[in-house]
């Protein structure tokens, strides 16, 4: 299993979530976060925004579906501008359902 952490623009989050749902991925966690990337914030006129609002999506998927999910997120979140986001992938050794204690997804 893999955990996918996608940090994307807030205005693209619903579009990404809908695209994932259409492809059969409905289990995810969505959080509003703030941060900055390589551009170190944003300068608009004389105002400097150190941290910008983002949305972080967390998904755990089977290994063979990871590339597909990353593709969906990448295509749907893309605007071509700085700040489109970042996707991180980590291995997941185990997962358990709290209610039943069942292992796996």
N, C-alpha and C positions, 0 to 999 in steps of 0.2 A: 504494500500500500504506500501511497505517497500523499503528503500534505501539500496543498497548493495554497500559497498566500499571495493574493493579488491585491496590490495597492493601486487604485484607479481614481480618476476624476469623479467627483460626486454626481455630476450631471450625466455620466455614462453608466452609473451603477444599475439603474432599473433595466436599461437596455441589455446589459451583460447578464443580469439575473434572469431576464426573460429568455435570452438566447440559450442559457444553460438549461433552463426548465424545458424549453422546446426540444432539447437534445436528450432529455431524460435525467438531468442532474438537478435534483430538487433539494437535496440536503446540503445546506451551507450555513455559515455564520457570517453575518454582515455587521461591521462596526464602523462608526464614524471616528476617524482619527485625524491628526494633524501631523505635518512633517515638512521636510524639504529634501530636495534631491541635489544633484550635481550643480544645478544652477544657483544653489544657496539662497532660496527665497525668490522674491519677485519685486522688481522696482517699477512702480507706476507713477510717472511724474516725479515728484519729490517724496513720495511715500514708499517705504520699504516694508514689505510683508515677509517676515522671517520664516513663519510657518504657515502652510497653506492647508485648507481642509481637503481631506481625501476620504475614500471609503476603502476598507480592507475586507476582502472576501476570503474566508477560510473554507476549504473543501478537502475532504479525504476521499481519494479515488483508488481504484485498483490500478496496479502498475501499467497494464496494457491500455488504459483509458487516459492516462496522464497527458500524453501528447495531444490528444483530441481536445481535452478540456483547455489546455494552454492555448491551442489554436483558436478556440471559440472566444476566449477572453481577449486574446491579442487582437483578433479581427474586430471584435465588437467595441472594445475600449479605445481603439485607435482614432486619433484626430490628426496626427502628424505634427503636433506642436509639443514644445517642451512641457513636461509635467503629465504626459499620458499615463505614466505609472511604471510599475515594476512587478515582476512575478518571481516568486521564490518557491523552490520545490525541495522538500525534505522527506527522508524516509520515515515511515511510521512502523514501528515494530509491532505494536499491538493496539487494539481498540476494543472497548467493552461498552455495552449498553447498560446504563445505570439501572433502569427499571428491571431488566431481566437478568442481567449479568452475562448475557450472551457475548461471546468473542467474535470479532470481525465486524465488517460493515453490515 
